[in-house]
Amino acid sequence: MLQKKWRMTNQRKVILDELRKSKEHLSVDELYIRVREKMPGISISTIYRNLEELSKHRLVRKLEPSSTQKRFDANVQPHFHILCVKCGRIDDVPFSMVSKINEMVRSSEKQIEKMTGYDVVGYHLEFLGICPKCKKEEEKQHN
């Protein structure tokens, strides 16, 4: 079976541009609203399909937090996220912490392999917390 050559279509470019412009980790619904302003005829299924393709070609990073819907990140450099358990907001962990965390994990990989019999090929680390906005809301409710 012949595979089609992958190319950066206009739809993919607009989707990627909108994702890169955002400082947030957008859901498909949020991205759809933004892209639709530039391409009124685009469907949400087209957004999904193109995000999957962009993810497959490592132009975006697909985030699949266990408690919320998928979100997408234009920053494909190795980094970690912190997820608000109340509202689902996702933020990047400050870069200065990434190298420290990576160092700790790398030193543990051999021990993990020895204990489990697995060959470690990667890891996914997600921090959970309550974002500043939700903390403020909680404080208002308690006062």
C-alpha positions in Angstrom: 0.0 0.0 0.0 1.4 3.4 -1.0 1.4 6.1 1.6 0.6 9.6 0.7 3.3 12.2 1.1 2.5 14.3 4.1 2.4 18.0 3.6 1.6 21.2 5.5 -1.9 22.1 4.2 -3.4 25.6 4.7 -5.7 24.1 7.4 -2.8 22.6 9.3 -0.9 25.8 9.1 -3.8 27.9 10.5 -4.4 25.4 13.3 -0.7 25.3 14.2 -0.4 29.1 14.0 -3.4 29.5 16.4 -2.0 27.0 18.8 1.4 28.7 18.8 -0.1 32.1 19.4 -1.8 30.9 22.5 0.0 30.8 25.8 -2.5 28.2 27.0 -2.8 24.5 26.4 -6.0 24.6 24.2 -8.7 21.9 24.0 -10.0 21.0 20.6 -13.2 23.1 21.3 -11.2 26.2 22.2 -9.0 25.8 19.2 -12.0 25.3 17.0 -13.5 28.6 18.0 -10.3 30.4 17.2 -9.7 28.7 13.9 -13.3 29.1 12.8 -12.7 32.9 12.8 -10.2 32.5 10.1 -11.7 29.5 8.3 -15.5 29.7 8.9 -16.3 26.5 7.0 -13.9 24.2 9.0 -15.5 21.4 11.0 -14.5 20.3 14.5 -13.7 16.8 13.0 -11.2 18.5 10.6 -9.6 20.1 13.6 -9.3 16.7 15.4 -7.9 15.0 12.4 -5.3 17.7 11.7 -4.2 17.9 15.3 -3.6 14.1 15.3 -1.5 14.5 12.2 0.4 17.5 13.6 1.0 15.4 16.8 2.1 12.4 14.8 4.7 14.6 13.0 5.8 16.1 16.3 4.8 19.6 15.5 2.4 19.7 18.5 2.3 17.8 21.7 -0.9 16.0 22.7 -1.7 16.1 26.4 -4.1 13.6 27.7 -4.6 14.3 31.4 -6.5 11.6 33.0 -9.3 13.7 34.4 -10.0 16.2 31.5 -10.3 16.3 27.8 -7.3 16.2 25.4 -5.4 19.4 25.1 -2.6 20.4 22.7 0.7 22.3 23.2 2.7 23.9 20.5 5.8 23.6 22.7 7.3 20.2 21.7 10.5 20.6 23.8 10.7 18.3 26.7 8.8 19.8 29.7 6.3 18.9 32.4 2.9 20.2 33.2 0.8 21.0 36.3 -2.9 20.3 36.1 -5.6 22.0 38.2 -7.8 19.2 39.7 -10.7 21.7 40.0 -11.0 23.3 36.6 -8.6 21.3 34.4 -6.3 24.2 33.6 -2.8 23.1 32.5 0.4 25.1 32.9 4.0 24.4 32.2 6.3 23.6 35.1 9.0 26.2 35.2 12.0 25.3 33.0 14.5 25.5 35.8 12.8 22.5 37.5 12.8 20.3 34.3 16.6 19.6 34.4 16.5 18.7 38.1 13.5 16.3 37.6 15.2 14.7 34.5 18.3 14.2 36.5 16.4 12.4 39.3 14.5 10.2 36.9 17.6 9.2 34.9 19.3 8.1 38.0 16.3 5.9 38.8 15.8 4.3 35.4 18.3 1.5 35.9 16.8 0.6 39.3 13.3 0.6 37.7 14.5 -1.7 34.9 16.1 -4.0 37.4 13.1 -4.2 39.6 10.5 -4.6 36.8 12.3 -6.3 33.9 11.1 -3.5 31.6 13.4 -1.5 29.3 12.5 2.1 30.1 12.0 4.1 26.9 10.5 7.2 28.4 8.2 8.6 31.1 5.3 10.9 31.6 5.2 13.1 34.6 2.3 15.3 35.5 1.9 17.4 38.6 -1.6 17.9 40.1 -2.7 20.9 42.1 -5.1 23.8 42.5 -4.5 26.8 40.3 -4.4 30.3 41.6 -7.9 31.2 40.2 -9.5 28.2 41.9 -7.7 28.9 45.2 -9.1 32.4 45.1 -12.6 31.1 44.5 -12.2 28.7 47.5 -11.0 31.5 49.7 -14.1 33.6 48.7 -16.4 30.7 49.6 -14.8 30.2 53.0 -15.0 33.9 53.9 
